[in-house]
Amino acid sequence: MFDTAAAYAFAKLRFPGRDLIFFLFLMTLMVPFQVNLIPLYRIMVEIHRVVPFLGEDTYFGLIAPSAIQVLGIFLMRQYLRSIPDEMLESARIDGASEMRILRSIIFPLAVPAMATLAIVTFLTAWNDFLWPLIVTSSDNMRTLQPGLALLARKNTVNWGQTMAGVVVAAGPLILVFFVLQRRFIEGLTAGSVKDVG
């Protein structure tokens, strides 16, 4: 939802410096996540020091860094540019606010693209190893991927537990894809077929 709201601003609203800000956002895609790792961790430590239930070793620390993604904003912006401006102008003439337009027009029309983005985001978050390993210190906050890696102790690997963990790790990915498969295909093929009529 955050990516779609930001993409709506970049695709349909006019404000000074819109294209420059979007270009700067796209520039951040060239910076690898590992470069931001230490500053991001220090931010989480400071947040945890001020507000103990946020920051390091909390759900907030796991979720917040990937809640808004530049790639998601880019993908949603490209999709939202295909929505006719006339539809939004007629809603504005009828007195709809930008939040109402976003909630009542943009979100329902962008369901296929949002489903595609949800699958990609879920796959990325589910398979993320480095950030959960660094930001969590207790076993009850650790995600599945670092947990699987920690099953392998020095000089010994319990292959039975490791293979069972891999099957458990793959199950939700397959389930999410099958549930959202139709929307995923719609989102990928949106705009690829031209209606001749």
Summary of the structure (lengths in Angstrom):
residues: 197
radius of gyration: 20.5
end to end distance: 34.1
largest distance: 69.9
contacts: 516
relative contact order: 0.12
helix: 73%
strand: 1%
